[in-house]
Amino acid sequence: MFFVASGTIYKVGFTGGKLAVDCFFVLSGFFLINSFRKYNKNSCLNNFACFAKKRIMNMGSALIVGLLFSTLYFILFPSTDIGSNYIFGYLWYVPLMFIGFVYVYIFFKNINNNKVFILVMITTSITCYLCYFMFGELRIFSPFAGICLGVAISYIPISTSLAKNQKLSILLSVILFLLCFALAYIPNKYNLINLLIIAIYATFLYCCQHFNFYSTILNYLGKISFGLYALQTIPRVLRDVNILHDNLAIFTIILCSAIICNAIDALINKSQTKKYNN
């Protein structure tokens, strides 16, 4: 909505776009440990290889298409500035995400005390966020900070009072989510506001643990949303070779591409499931 309605009332004042990436890292860390627990019998290298393979496969064909166009852009518009143009382009978070996962995995395998593990994750998160904002929002720090914060939240024991009162946990989740959104309208000049939004978002995720909710529609939108992010590399190429500049057309291309990639992934999964059953 913000992308298509550029210059309209929907765009005015909203400064939360960058923070969405940080929230993504927190969310990734939040679900990370559950994945790691499935791979705790073999060696660390084999465990992480299995985890990484599954993670990449879950990203599906959108990741492949995004990387292809990102590579094409890198070839067409080479730059020595690694901060603005390198082979991963908009998908810069992919390699940094896996480096962050390796960092967490090392402690996950070697620290048996939950309280110590939570302390290490929170300390790492605070340190990385401080470095991130002190060095002009240098993105190399944000994956480590967000992932570790999400992991710490997932390890904090679930509140029995909230677990027994799901209406309260749902109400708190809604309030915290709306508060994050409202704070995103504050001009993005104050790092403390950004840190506050991230902290509130982490608390929102903690509250979400206290109730179960599943929707096929939301699950589908979740898959499409990754495509919307990864496939920004397509219009990036089209725009900079002066083929396309219209925002609505660009958004339409990204959305259709995401839907097609999701359909391809569904067909591949269906074929593999049928082959496995046979």
Sequence and secondary structure as in RCSB ss.txt:
>XXXX:A:sequence
MFFVASGTIYKVGFTGGKLAVDCFFVLSGFFLINSFRKYNKNSCLNNFACFAKKRIMNMGSALIVGLLFSTLYFI
LFPSTDIGSNYIFGYLWYVPLMFIGFVYVYIFFKNINNNKVFILVMITTSITCYLCYFMFGELRIFSPFAGICLG
VAISYIPISTSLAKNQKLSILLSVILFLLCFALAYIPNKYNLINLLIIAIYATFLYCCQHFNFYSTILNYLGKIS
FGLYALQTIPRVLRDVNILHDNLAIFTIILCSAIICNAIDALINKSQTKKYNN
>XXXX:A:secstr
 TTTTTTSTTTTT   HHHHHHHHHHHHHHHHHHHHTTS SS HHHHHHHHHHHHHHHHHHHHHHHHHHHHHHHH
HS  S TTT  TTGGGTHHHHHHHHHHHHHHHHHH   HHHHHHHHHHHHHHHHHHHHHTTS TTSHHHHHHHHH
HHHHHS   HHHHH HHHHHHHHHHHHHHHHHHTTS TT HHHHHHHHHHHHHHHHHHTTS    HHHHHHHHHH
HHHHHTTHHHHHHHHTTS   HHHHHHHHHHHHHHHHHHHHHHHHHHHHHHH 
